């Protein structure tokens, strides 16, 4: 009998689709393909055929599979697949991976790197994608991930990123998934709906296809297979290809079907003595191992598809010799295989083996074996380190001890949360919550909810969090203390704050306070006060900041008295945010205290929040994003999606202010898609505000209005971000249209908004561009400018450039031109990272500078004119040109090549032709030699050199040549 089918039966449509996917990948049009079906339906066989087709195409094939219970290897399928790259001896160190190579150290030990360091699933996904593209650029790559239904949440996050970004890559991602409720199946369905992936559903074979498969297995056609065999296979297999093969093998191995001179004949009873048709083929294999072998592998099945020998031996009482003897027999019969790389672990070759063995066990026997296995795990590993806690929890659940199972799953979830695997923590805590709900253990269930609710908020799963919150009403009727119920409502309030739902949060706070009035407790009140403080800051009202500070200070005092370090950190973080308006040094000192407390008490989430706010302070004061990026890495390590995306929003705005518009657009679109899907309202508003600012800085009013309309749909009115939409968007857009009155009106609206609802965002213009406009128009003088300059917001780098330019204008008007020039130079240094703002300020103040005899107004206008011409902002470009004419300066046309002229020379009015001559001066050529090089006359060269001398202030040719050398080096 043949061991493999010469061709696949009943899967022609799927094979055609796989062939198309491979062809498309070779043409740089990659995609994800998911083979979906029940266990034994032929996913693995079809995947193997795809591997064969890929090899025929000359493609590289990488394959890995997921595992189930036991000590899990993080990212196992991806690591297993990528490790095969290093076995062929091909040089991989020169691949163009750039900064993504260290990230891959998390999956590929050969490349070292800090594999413990957290990295975003997005960054890790991009790193894997770039590796796949780099290694398959000339040949294409098939990445095969088997049993994706058993993958951990982090692996699925990377897979989802890959599927979303394969459309221009020479890569096919092929995954096999069972048709049972799981995250992997949801991922595949989502990819199909978004049209970034293809789902190939594998149905059971038809009667004719079962017959064809059997004939193919036996090396004949259907006429060569006894009809009784065909009917038995159809009846027993229910159309499962695996069971057709297994059942047919058992008939041949058992001697009931033999191949003689005149073909295949039935010589025995084709019926098996197994209990169900779906398990017959596999159970025959188990039965040949004898009663002891059957008992041993039944116990192994209860432990899981993967099982450790130490636990199995403890459960069965088998000695070493007996255990190894049965294991060797199981391997020989293709029932189990050694499960590398984990030592002393074995695995069933197919999940159907586990299901088949379960049919031989009564529920009572399964529960008994599960209990014994759980006891063995806890005896062998008392601390339940690593994944042993999760294994013990699953076994206790199988035993029926839901209370102990819930406790263990909760402990495993808390450990995962502390280790930074929030997605896994949510999965484990959710299972604990369901078990404890069934057990009636209200207190333990409440403890789990206290941890689960904020974990769900960190991952952005607000729908689930608020769904669980409805369970609080049911818990109110139990024996829970009012303090515990108040704590749950407080956790819900924090979830609401993270989601930007301040009304829901305030209702939860009111419920918590009502409970505590029945039994006052200062510790519980401290938790309520700090959550209420954050909500107060987001709740529109003229006294929101005062109320928030009052609540935070009350919470801090109580938390310090009762040693509540997490609450202390939260209070300091909020007070630091409010202190920014007074003094950034005070604010940063508070955050450093919070950071130290978090580190001393091992509070990873609070440490992350402190680092994030410290990074925000640095960004505001000096424009540096490095501390923010450090905080982002910390957020990735602990798995906080909300903080990652919050920082991403800040980085989008930073890119806008720095004039990196293309990067801002790409990052903004990517971030917005995620935060809107998560329903993360504050981050959505912030990114939409940044997108409106991006359009405004480009002078694109329609795009700005679209972004602002979307902003309003996310409850933008009254939000902390609303003033920024006026100052950074509407005001700037008006200035890009040369509409100064419109900009002033927008800034007056900012002042009114912030009076009615004080904001902790300080880049809205009141401390920056508004000061310069008021000084230029005469609406503000020295006292107003000095008052703003003395404030902490006025010293923020973005604002400081405008405040310094306003100072220069005032100094010029006061008849102090030298000091005005010095102030302008300082302003230019502060404005260096922000080209659009810098050149806009130069355009605004140049004519005033010319009128009062200070600075370099003509050069500044030329710089601004060139910048806005390059940025395609015609209104400002034309205004600069008109201003140059009013100052009596020549206006040059933008000839081809003008962008190559160094800015210093362009500001002096050097033309393209003059610069061409200037570039040849370091060679000390004569006029005729230069003329020959440039195909112009010597007389023209002489004129250009004379003009260059005048414009650069070099009175003779020798000095001009020396000056040109500095540009050539």
C-alpha positions, 0 to 999 in steps of 0.5 A: 500500500502507498503511504502517500496519495499521488494526487489530492482528491476533491480539492481542485478549486483550492489547488487552483487558488493556491496556484494563483496565490503563488503566481501572484507572489512571484509577481510581487502581489503577496497575500494571506491564504487560510486553509480552514476546516475541522480536524482531519479534513485535509488541511495539512495534506493540502498545505504540503501540496502547496509546499510542493508547488512552491518548490516547483516555482523555485520559491523559498519555503519556511514552515512552522507550527503552533502548539497547545498546552505545556510550557509554551515557546513564545512565537514558536511557529514564527521562530521555527519557520525563520530558523530554517533560513539559517540551516542552509548556510546562506549568508544572511548578515548582509540583508537590508534590514536596518534597525529591524535586525535587533527586533528579529533577535526576539525570534531568531537567536542567531542574530542575538539582540535583547530577546527579552526587550519588548517590541511592538507587534507592529514593529515585529511584524514589519521586521518579519515582513522585511526579512521575508521580502529580503530573503525571497526578493528574487524567488518568492517565499511561502511562509507556512504556519500550521495549526494557527488555532493553537497560536498565542495572541502575540503570534496572531498579532504579528500574523495579522500585520503580515496579512495586512501588508503583503500586497506588494511583497513576494510572499504567500502566508499560508496558515491552517486553522480548525473550524472552531471558535478561536482568535485565529479563525476570527483573524482569517474572517476579518482578513477575508472581509477586508479583502487582504486574505483568502479563506479556503474552506475545506468541506467533507468529501462527497461519497464519490470523492471518498471512493476516489481517495480510497482507490488512489490510496490503494493504487487502483481505480474505484472499480478495483476496490471492493464495494463493501470497502468503499461503503464501509469507508464512507460510513466510518469516515463521514467524509474525513480524508484523514479517517479514510486513510486511517481506516483503510490502513487499519483494514490492511494492517488488520488483514481484513483487506488484502491484495492478491493476484487478482486485486484487492479482496475482503477476507475478514470483518471490515467493521471495527469494535470502536465506539464512534465512527470518527475515532475508529481508525485511531483507536485501532492503532491504540488497541494494538498497544494493549490495555496498559498502553491504552491506559497510559495514552488515555492519561496522556490525552487528558493532560493534553495534546502535548504531555510531559513524561514526569507528570504522565509517570506520576499519574499512571505509576508506570516505571521507567522501563514500562513508560519508555516501552509504551512510548516507543510503541506509540512512536512506531505506530505513528500515534505520538512523536517526541515534541522538540525542542522541549525535552521529555515532552511528547505530542500526539501526531493529530488532535483526533487521537486525543478526541478518539481516546476521550471516547473510551473514557467516561466523564468520571474517569476523565475527571479523575485522571485530570485531578491526578495530573493536576496534583502531580503538576503541583507536587512536581512544581510547587511554585507553578513557575512558567506555564505550569500554572496554566497547565494545572489550571486547565487540568483542575477545570477538566477535573471539575474543580472550577473554584481552584481552576479559576484561582489558578487561571487568575494567578496565571493571568496576573503573572502574565500581566506582570511579565508584560504579556497583556493579551495573554493575561486577558485570555487567562483572566477571562477564563478565570472570571467565567469559571468563578462566575459558575462557581458562585465565588463572588469575592474571588470573581471580584478580585479577578474583575479588578485586574481584568477590567484595567487590563482590557482597557490597556489592550483597548477592548472597551466593548468587552470591559463595559460588557463585564461591567454589567455584571457588577449589578449581579455582584451587588446582590452577593456577600461582597463588601461595599469596599470591594464593590466600590473598588469595582466601580472605581476600576470601571471609572478608570476604564471609562476615562481611558476610553474617553467616556467621561460621563460613564466614568462620572456615573461609576464614581457616583456609584462608588461614593454612594457605596462608601457612604454606607461604610466610609473607608479612607483607603477606598476613598483614595482610590475613588478620588484619584480616578475622579481627579482624572475624570474631572480634568476631562469633564468640560467646565471652567473649574476642571483643573482646580477640581482635578488638583483638589481631588488628586491632592486628597488622594495623595495624602490618604494614599501616603498614609495607608501605603498605597503606592499605585495610587500615590503614583497616579496622583503624582502623575496628574499633579505633574500634568497640572504643574506644567502650566507653572513650572516644568521642573516641578512637573518633572520632579513629581514624575521622577518621584512617581517613577522611583515609587513604581520601580521600588514597588514593581509596578510596571504599568505605573512606571510606563505611565511616568516614563510617558509623561516625562517623555511628554515634558521633554518633547514640550520643553526642547522638542526631543522625541527620544524620551517619548520613544523610550516610553513607547518601548516600555509601553510595548514591553508591558503590552499597553496598546492605549499608551502606544497609540497615545504616543504615536499620536504625539509623534504624528503631530511632531512630524507635522510641526517638523514639516515631515508631512509625508511621514505624518500622513502615513503615520497618522493614517495607520494610527487612526485606523487602529485607534478608531477600531479600538474606539479609543476616543482621546487618541482618535481626537488627537490624531484627527487634530494632528491631521487637521494641522497637517492639512492646515500647514499645507494650506489645504483647507478642504482636507482640514475641514474634513479632518475637523468634521471627523474630530467633531464626530468623536465628541470633540466639542469641549474636549481638551484637544479642541483648542488645538484644532483652532490654534494649530489648524484653523489659525495656521490655515488662515495664515497659509492663505494670507488671511491674518484677520482670520487667524486672529479670530481663530486665536480669539476663539481659543482664548474663549474656549480655554476660559470656559474649559481650561486645557492642559495642552499648551500649543494652541497659539495663546502662548506662541503664534498669537503673541507674535501676531498681536505684537505685529498688529500693535494689539500687544506691547512689551508687558504682554510679551514679557508676561507670556515669556515668563510662563512655563508654556511660553518657554516650550520650544514650539511657543518660544520661537514665536515669543522670541520673534515677538521680542525682536520686533519690539526691540526693533521698534524700541530703537535697539536694532543690535539687540533685535538681531540677537533676539532674532538669531536666538529665535532662529535657533529655537525654530530650527526643527520647525521649518514651516513655522520658522519661514512663516515667522520670517514672512510675517516680520521681515517688513517690520524688520526692514522698516526699523533697520534690523536683521536681514529682511531681504534674505529672510523673505527670499528664504521664506519665498523659496520654502513656500514655493517648494511646499506649493503654498501659493498665497504665502509665496506670492506675498513674499515676492510682493514684499521683496518688490516693496523692499526694492529687492529683485525677485528671481524666477524659479529656474530648474536647478534652483533647489540645488543652491545652498540656502545661504546663497539662495538667501543672498539672491544667487541665481542658478547661472551664478551658482554654476559659475560659483561651483567652478571657482575652487578650480581657479579657472579663468573666465574663458575656461569657465565659459567653455565648461558652461557653453556661455561667453567669457563676458557673461562669466565676468558679469556673473563673477561681479554679481557674486562678489557684490551679493556675497560681500567678497570684493575681489576674485581671490576672496570669492574663490576662497569663499567657494572652497568652503561650499565645495568641501 
